[in-house]
Amino acid sequence: MISSFYMRFLTVGLFIILLIFTRFFNLEKTARFIWDESSDLVNIRRIYIQKDITLIGPISEDGNKVFGSLTYYMLIPFAVIGNFDPASTAYGAAFWGVITGILFLIISYKLNKKSEVLTLLLIIFWSAILIPSRWAWNPNFMPFWSALSIIMLLSKNKFKYILSGLFLGLTIHHHYLGAFTTFGLWLVILKDSIRSKNYKDIINFSFGSFFAISPFILFDLTHKPDLFLSRILYFNNLDSNLGILGTFSKIGNYVISNNYLVLFSIIFIVPLVWIDIKKRSSSLNYLFIFIFSGLLLTLTKNYYDHYLLASLPFLFTYLIYKREGIGNLISKILIFIIIISSLINFPKIINNVTWETNIPAIRNIAQIMGDEIKLKDLKNVNTVVLQSPDPNTYGRRYRDLLLIKGINLKNKNEYEISDHLFVITYKPYEEILKDSAYEIKIFKKGKLENSWDIPNSSWKVFLLGK
């Protein structure tokens, strides 16, 4: 008969295997790699090659928002090992996704001493956790730090409030809206401090979270114009038409990812919260932090799912919190609903190949362009993306991959003085000649120098000369 120790060992081993499989399987075909990820790869390489230690990380396409560089430092080892291949940072994201899943397991163990099958399945398949784990984008690393913050809160470490504030404050390095979650937890600790008339905990948490963002403050004080805090405040449009109902609808769709199951889950959410209120359960603190962070959707101009990533581990903690009787049954039903909706979504997550993904095709296109430029010693070369689902006609991701190889193309203002043009498209050559785009206008009377069909994709590449 297998002892409980070995059974637990086998369970945890199987959990980790499934965690790795769901994060890494078919990653090169399904991990997003557009201009955000390509520019990040260029910057990661610059930091590594030039030893340029900086706080400046990703910059929004409109140039209005500057994020911290913590994401870069978390991905540098993987980019170096992968020789700055476009898939290297995706594998880095998957690695941190696995670690984040293990942190969720630790949270579960600290609350219940043993992890039930439903909790393990939730960690493995929950779409809201899984999708960010397969995508090297700066907001997607916030759950890692939030989970660490919760683990500190649940520990007996005498510095736990300082460390909890520090870890949660680091989410702001990935996306400034991590501040909402940090402030939510600050309010919870403040409430407990006022109730106990002991303010040491709130002071320690405040110190830890302030220490996390102090580099931004110092940077803004010593560099003009301000790049971080005041710039974010100035350019962030606080204007939304979602309203409370719209907000909760968006949150529900994000958490459960199935409209029908969202409606069904309401039957169970309301009584669970009511039971927790009647019992004055501490689990409500975690739910408050998640809902408080969700309310930012009523303040921001546009809604994006990643705004909730910093608070997601708090919702997880609320769902798996140890309960008795009917409350325990209802929480399990809710977890079961999330698992079912995620399993429905799972095949699409690991198999759906789109223009944003398919890294082998993206890599192949950049390789063709680079080889052709070097082989024929082409000068004054430019590129454009036409008649495809890719809205970035400038071809930023291909330019970035060529830049990593030391190849510079002409910019968007230099098409008229370019002698060669790579056209990246879904359409045949005859259709491209009919396109009215400014970028191709002067090449229509030139000659087709070469063409390629990219295997296992709809992409085609044409090299045009004047």
Buried (B, 14 or more C-beta within 10 A) or exposed (E): EEEEEEEEEEBBEEBBEBBBEBBBBBBBBBBBBBBBBBBBBBBBBBBBEEEEEBBBBBBEEEEEBBBBBBBBBBBBEBBBEBEBBBBBBBBBBBBBBBBBBBBBBBBBBBBBEEBEEBBBBBBBBBBBBBBBBBBBBBBBBBBBBBBBBBBBBBBEEEEBBBBBBBBBBBBBBBBBBBBBBBBBBBBBBBEBBEEEEEEEBBBBBBBBBEBBBEBBEEBBEEEEEBBBBEBBEEEBEEEBEBEEEBBBBBBBBBBBBBEEBBEBBEEBBEEBBEBBEEBEBEBBBBBBBBBBBBBBBBBBEEBBBBBBBBBBBBBBBBBBBEBEEEBBEBBBBBBBBBBBBBEEBBEEBBEEBEBBBBBBBBBBBBEBBBEBBEEEEBEEBBBBBBBBEBEBBBBBBBBBBBBBBEBEBBEBEEBEEBBBBBBBBBBEEEEBBEBEBEBBEBBEEBEBBEEBEBEEBBBBBBBBBE
